[in-house]
Amino acid sequence: MSKRSMQTTPAAPVTEPDQVFELAAEVFRVMSAPMRLKIISHLCDGERNVSYLLSKIDTTQPNMSQHLTTLYQAGVLGKRREGVQIYYRIVDDRVAALCRAVCTQIATEATYQPAEEGAAVSHRAA
């Protein structure tokens, strides 16, 4: 997917159902990494610099940069430089809304087991 291809700016109309599914699959591919979902979540409240994101998300700087680059190239994030700091912001609100909706639904439905050895998160059937 090329940079900015997921943005909501006017583009050629999607007229074939297969195009819709291909574009939707690309959105899900970009959002398929938990690290990218965490980044999107932290940027939902506004623009943040890389240092801030690293203070909130437990990862290495190279790993963070790789995921930020993927999101930027997909058109999900925009960026600007101020001195040595790079600031990222969400430019595709559809992705942020989808991330919020899915993560909120999963968190709401999650039933957490008592803290025991080997306890896991279970989910109720819909």
C-alpha positions, 0 to 999 in steps of 0.5 A, a space after each residue: 500500500 502506498 503512502 496516503 492510500 488509506 486517507 479519506 481524501 477523494 480518490 477514484 471511486 471503489 465500484 467493484 466489491 472486490 476492491 472494497 474487500 482488498 482495501 479493507 484487508 489492507 487496513 486490517 493488515 496495517 492494524 494487525 500488529 499489537 504494537 501498531 494498535 498501541 501506537 494508534 491508541 496513544 495518538 488518539 488524544 493528539 500529536 505525540 513525539 517518539 520519546 513520549 511514545 517510548 515512555 508509554 509503550 514497552 519496546 525498543 527505539 528501532 522497533 518503535 521506528 519500524 512500526 511508525 514508518 509502516 503506519 506513516 507509509 500506509 497513510 495512517 499517520 502524519 509526521 513533522 520534525 521540530 528540532 531533533 524530535 519527530 511528532 506523529 499524529 493520526 491522519 486517517 480517522 477511520 483507522 483510529 475509530 476502528 481501533 477504538 471500536 474493536 479494542 473497546 468491544 474486546 475489553 468490554 467482553 473480556 472476563 478476567 480469571 482470578 490470578 492463578 498460575 496458568 490463568 488466562 483471559 477468556 471471552 464470552 461467546 457472542 
